[in-house]
Structures are given as structure tokens and as C-alpha cells.
Amino acid sequence: SCKLFFSNEPLKIIRAKGQYVYDEKGRQYLDCINNVAHVGHCHPAVVKAAHEQNQLLNTNSRYLHDNLVDYAERLSKTLPEKLCVFYFLNSGSEANDLALRLARQYTKHEDVVVLDHAYHGHLTSLIDISPYKFRNLGGQKEWVHVAPVPDTYRGLYREDHEDSVTAYANEVKNIIEQAHKRDRKIAAFFAESLPSVGGQIIPPAGYFQKVAEHVHKAGGVFIADEIQVGFGRVGKHFWAFQLQGEDFAPDIVTMGKPIGNGHPIACVATTKEVAEAFAATGVEYFNTFGGNPVSCAIGLAVLDVIEKENLQAHATEVGNFLMKLLNEQKMKHSLIGDVRGSGLFIGVDLIKDRAERTPATAEAEYLVTRLKEEYILLSTDGPGRNVLKFKPPMCFSMEDATFVVDTIDKLLT
């Protein structure tokens, strides 16, 4: 049930370094896919931190250990002040599942509003709130409500709409009102800060504020899934939800993938009020591997590298350069309909027709297959599988950007 990348001629990767991976014949490929190796594959500082802590101690969090506290404290400095309680886990799926439990315990409500095409993880509870998955499985549960993706390129309200922010937020408001008519109560609005599986979407600034207003009024909480997009990837901010504006703070933030650079560690950050309601049940929350000394040493090392190597500023600089090059290609090739992104989170929407914006699915697949033959690994996303998605390790360089775009130009020509 696992589909390989490039299934016709699958790659066997045996080592990696920085933004490159190497197959068993020693051939080097530029990795534009792996957002998990956030600061670069096999970063020496991260490997060293893991090795050194492994030699001393690795045990569960029923004992005191400085790494756990130090890591929580470092994370808290990057987040809005109210997000000051941390739960450590092993994967993004675990984090999102816990976020769901926290929201339901705090609000005493059950229902969840999600964005269309969303994917939040592979646990049963998360398949239920992931339209990307449940549409092909058991269908939509009565406690799940699906709002349109705030996509101003191919969504309901586009770039020519006078106020797409309010229009998309009103869709959520209407969904809540309809739910209330059926005596359903909203526990949470659950969204990726930048919908990735949905097609590398950048929601218009101010949308989250308006949605949060409707959700809070209904007694629900706002959960920001930062699993793919947090930790400086968007460049100008540490968290993708901060692109919405300084006046916005979620009630719960989930993290995973990049925070351990390939090591399984995840985290949920929330407010004291939510955490206290969760603790008040008297049923303890315990996670055998969550917050162990090795995971926290790795987490701290990743934060150190982001800081020391100025990876946030680097993501802004390289991302802007890559967007500029891609936009030049858009002028040249009619197949490129839209280039959108922030930092090193970029989507290139391929279309068959500029007026209709019909997804160029086959062309996108062909391009990705050909790029692999040119030693570049890229993948597609979006409901039409027509969006080229760039989420490379943060050490991705200007030279890499030039190499990729020159090759795309050559192939499209």
C-alpha cells in the first residue's frame, strides 16, 4: 500500500548530505522534496547532539531532565506568549490527534471544521478530518464540516474578488450556523497555516483572524497545523500563521517533521486554560518516547542550527530569488499559470488553459519524471496533482534555484 516516488524506475537512496541525496551508483540528486531534513540531511551538529546524548541517557519523561525544560523554553520564545504549555510526542499525526483531544476536552464540543483537500495525518481520528483521504474511504462523518480552501487562484473567490478574505471567512461562518441548526457544536477549526496537500496555498492575510472570530463566538478553538510549514520555512517569520499578521495567535499549534531533522519528534503548544481543562479529567497524558532526552537534544540542536546559520533569512533570500526566476518562466511558458509561496514553501500551478485554469495533470507528472532524469527530485500536489511543490531542505542555495529553473525551462521548451 506504499507508493514509491518514481515507481517506474524507483530510486534507491543510500546516503545524503545537505540538500543532496545519493543513489547506490553514487549519482547525486538535488532534493527539492524533503522538508523533513529541515536544516539539511545528516547535519553534523544534529548528528553529534544525538550521538552524545545517546551515550549518556535515553529514557522516558517520568524523570526530570534539563533537555525537556530547555527545549520547551526555547520553543516558547518563538511563539505568542499565551502558548506556554508543551506536550512532546513522536509524530505529526500524534500531535494532531492530541490537539483534537485538547480542543474537545476544553470546549466540551465534538465537531470540527476543516478545509477542503486537507490532510492532517494517518491516525483514524485524522483520516476523519482529512477530506484528501476520507473522500476515498468511509466518507464524511456527521461531526466534520468542510470549508472551501482560501485559494485566490482557482478557488471560489479569486484575485479579482473585492474582498476574498471576508468571503472565505463567511463560508466558515455559514457552516457554523448550519451546524448549530442541527444542534451540532463546534470544538475546533483545524487548518494547516499554509495548505500544502491542497496545492501549496497561501491564504490571504486576515483570513485566520476573521475565521477565529466566528469559531471563538461558537465556543470553539483555532488549531494551526504547522507540521510542514513551521520553523522558519516561510522566511520572514518563524511560524507560517504569522504571515496572517501580528494580531493573530492560534489557541493550539502542532509541530512535527522538520523539528527533529528526520528524528521522530513532535510537539503541541497550547494555552494554560486549554491544558488545565485537559488535566482536570484526572486521566494522565503519558507518551513513552515523547520528550525523551535524545529527542530534546536533537530539537535543541535544530534550533541552534536555524539560528547560527541564519536559515530564516536564507529562506527569504533564496525563496524570493526562486520565485523571481519562476515568474520569469511564467511569462515565457503558457503552461505555468501561477507561482505562489513564501520563503522555501513554493507552488507552481501548471495549467492547460489560462482562461479556464484547467489543471495540467499529465504535463506535471511528465515534468517531474523528466526532472528526475536530470538529477532533480521534485513532486506534485493539489487536488489536480498539477502543482509542483518546492519544500527543500533550508540550505537550498541560489545555485540550486538557478539549476532547477534552467532545467524546467529547457524541459518546457
N, C-alpha and C positions, 0 to 999 in steps of 0.2 A: 504493500500500500504506500510505499515511499517512492516518489518520482525523482529520479536523478536530474541534476542540471545536464543539459545537452545529452538527452537519453540515447540519441542515435550513436554518438561517439562520446561516451561519458569520460570525464577526466578522472584520473587517479592522482590526487594531490598528496605528496609525501612530506613537504616542508613548506614553510612560509616565513617571510620576514618583511616587516613594514607593510607596504601596500602591494606586495608581490607574493604570488604563490607559485610553487614549482611542481611539475609532474614527475613521474618516475623516470622520464628520459632527461630530466634536468632542464626542461623548457620553462622559461619564465613567462608568467601571465600577470597582467595588471588587473588587480581586483577592484572592481567598482561596485561589488555587491555587498561585501561583508562588513555591515555596520556593527557586528558583534566584536570584531577585533578593533575596538574603538580607537585606541591610540597607536595601532599598528600591530600586525601579527607578531607574536613572540617578543614583545617589547622587553629588553633586558632588565629594566627596573622592576617590571611587574613579575617577571620570572624569578628574579632574585628575591623579591619580597615573599613570594610563595614558598620558595625553597628554604629560606631562612626560618620562617615561621613553622614550616612543616618539620624542621629539625628540632624545634623546641616543644611545641604542643599543638594538637588539634583536638578539640573536644566540644561538647555541646554547651549551650549558653545558660545552663543552670549553675554555672560557676561565674564568679566575677572575672572580667578580663578587660584590661585597658583598651585593647583594639576596638572592642564593641562600642565603648563610650566615645573614644576618639573619633571613630568613623561617623557615628550619629551626629556628633558635634560639628564635624567638618561639613557634613551634608546640610545641616540646619542653617549654616551660614550662607548657603546658596539659595535658600528658599524664603518665601514670605514668612514673617515672624510667627504667624499663627500656626504654621505647620511645624510642630515641635515634638511630635511623638513618632517614633520609628519602629516598625516591625521588620525584621530581616527574614528572608526566605531564600529559596533556591532558584526560582524561575519567574519569568514574567507572568506565566499562567497562574502560578501560586499567588503572586502579588494581586492580580486582578480578581481572583476568587476571594481573597481576603477582603479586598476593597468592597466587594459586593456584600459580604457578611457584615462589615463595619457599617455600611450605609443602611442596611436593613435593621440592624440592631438599634442604631441611633434614631432612625425615623419611625420605626415600628410599621413601616410600609413595605410592600413587596415589589412593586412594578418598577421597570427600568426603561428609560428612553435611550435609544442608541441611534447612531447614524447609519444610513443605508450603506451596504457593501463593507461594513466594519468587520474587523477580525480582532478578537481580544484574547485568544488563547485556545488551548486544546482540551481543557477540562470540560466535563459535561455542562457545568454551570455557565461556562464561557461560550461554548458552542451555541447554547441557548440565546446568548445576546450578540452573536456574530452572524448577521444576515449573509455574509460571504460564505458561511458554512451551512447554516440551518436551512437555507432555501433548497439545498440539495439533499437534506437529511429529513428529519421529522417535521419540518415546517415550524411556523412561528407559534410560540407559547402565548397564552392569553395575557400574561403579565409583561410581555415585551412589546414595546411600541417603537416603530421605526420612523425616524425623521429624515427628510432629504439631506444629502450631503451639501454643505455650503460651498458648492463648486461654481465659481462665476464664469467658468469657460464652457462647460457643457451641461450644467445643472438647470434647475427650474428657473432661477433668476440669474441672468448673465451680466457681463460687464457693462451692458448698455442700460441696465435697470437703474432707476433713480435712487433706490435705497435697498440694495440687496441684503444688507445687514439686518434691517428690521424685517424684511420679507421672510428671510430664512428663520429668524428667531420667532416670528409669528407662527410659522409652521409648527414649531415645538409647543408654543402656547396653545394652538388649536388641538394638538394631540393630547395635551394635558387636560384640556376642557372636555374633550370627547371621553377620555378615560374616566374623569370624575362623574360624567353622566351615567357611566356603567358601574359606579361605586368602586372604581379602582383607585388606589392611592400610590403616588409616585415616591419611590425611595431614592432614585438617583437618575441623573443624566450622565451617561458614561460615554466618553469620546476620546479618541486619540487627539492630542493637541494639533497634530497635522495628520489627517487621514492618509495612511500610506498604501494599504492594500486597495483602498478606494481610488487610487490613481495619483498619489503624491499631490494631495490637495492643500492649498494654503487658504484657510478660512479668512474672510475679510475681517480686519481688525474691528473690535467692538461687538462681534457676534457672541462671543462667550459671555460677556458682561450682560447682554440682553437675555440670553438663554438662562444664565444663573438667576437672574431676577425672577423669571417665570417659575423656575424649578424651586427656588427658595420659598416663593409665595405658596407653592403647592406642598411645602413641608419636606422637600427632597434635598439631596446634596449634589454637588458638582464634582465628578471624578475625572481627573485628567490623566489619561494613559500616556506616559512619556517613555514607554519601553523602547520604542525605536528612535525617538526624536530628541531625547534629553541629552544632558551632559555636554553642552556647548556645540552640538552638531549644527544648530541654526546660525552659529556665528555671533551675531550681535547680542545674543542672550544665552544664559546657561540653560534655561528651560524654554521649550517651544511655546508653552502657554503665555510666556512673557511678550511674545510678538503681538498679543492682543491689546497690550497697553499696561502701564504701571498700576492702574487701578483694579486689575483683576488678580484674584487669588482663588484657586480651587479649594475645595474642602478636603479632598484626598488626592494624592499624587502617587502613581505607581511607577516603578522603575525596574528594569531588567536588562537583558542582553549586554549593552556596552559597558555597564558599570563594573563588570569583572573582566573585561577584555577577553572573554572566552571561558572564564571560570564561572561555574553556576552560582550566581548570587543575584538576589533581587531585594526590593525594599518597597514598603508602603509608608508614606509620610501622611500624617493627619493632625487634626487639632486635639487639644486636651478634652474638649467636650465629647467628641466622637469616641475617643479612646476610653474615656471614663464610662460611657454608656456600654461599650463593648466589655469592659472589665466587670461591670455591675452584674452581669449574668452569673458570676461566680464560677463559670466554666473557663478554665485557664486556656490560654493560647500557647502552644509549645511547638517548636519546629526543630527537630534533631540537628539538622545541619545549618539552619538559618542563623547567621551571626556568629559562626564559629571563628576562632582566632585567625585561621588561614584566609578565609573569605574576606574578613575585615582588613587584614594586612594587604591583600590584593586590591580591595576597594580603595584603601588609602593611597596605595602606590599609583593607581589610575588617576586619582585626583591630583596627586603630585605631578605626574607627567603632563596632564592637561595644563596645569599652572606653569611649570618650568619651561615647557616647550611652546607656550602661548598658542595652544591649539585652537582656542576660540577665535582669536584674531586671525589666525592662519585660515580657519574655515571661512571666515568672512572674505578675506582677500582672494583665496583660490576659488571660492564659490562664485564671487562676483565676476571673476575672470572667465570661469567656465560658462556662466550664464551669458556673458557678453559674446563669447565665441559661438555658443549655441544659437543665440538670437541672430547672429550674422548668417548662420546656416538656414535659419527660418526664412530670411529674406530671399535666399538662393533656391531653396528646395520647397516646393508646394506640399510635400508630404509632412513637413513639420507644421503643425497647427498652433501649438502653444509651448512656451518654455516657462516653467514656473519653479519657484523654490526659494530657499533661504539657506545661506551657508552651504554645507555639503549635503543638503537634502534637496534634490532637484528632479523634476519630472519633465520629460519631453513627450508631448502628446502627438502621436502620429495619426494623420487623417487622410482619407481618400478624397475628400471634397471640402473645400474651405467654407462653402455656404452651409452645407448640411452637417459638417464636422463628423462625418461617419468614421468610426474607429478603423484604422488600417491594421487589423489584427495580423493577417498573414505577412504583411510587409515588416511589421515589428519583429515577428518571430524569425523571419529570414535575416533581418539585420543583426539580431542577437547571435544567430548561428554563424554568420559570416564574421562578426567581430571576434568570436572565439578563435576562428582560423587565423585571425590577425593578432592573436595573443592578448585579447582584451575580454574580460569577463563582465558582462552586463546582463540584466534581466528585465522582464516586463511586468507590469501590474495594471490595476484598474479593471473595472467590470468588462471592458472590451479587450483586455490583455494587450493594449496598444500603447501603453505609456512606458517609455524607457525610464528606469529608475536609477538614479545615482545616489548611493549611500556608501561611499567608500570609507576605508579607514581614514582617520583625521589627518594623517601625514601625507595624504594625496597632494601632489605638487602641481605647480604651474606647468611644468614639462609634461606631466601626466595628462593634464587637461588638454594641452595642445595636441599631444599624441592621439588621444581619444577622438577629439573633434576632427582632426585632419583625416583620420581613418573613416569616421562616419561620413564626412564629405565625399571621400573617394568612393565609398560603397554606394551612397545615394546617387552620385553622378553616374 
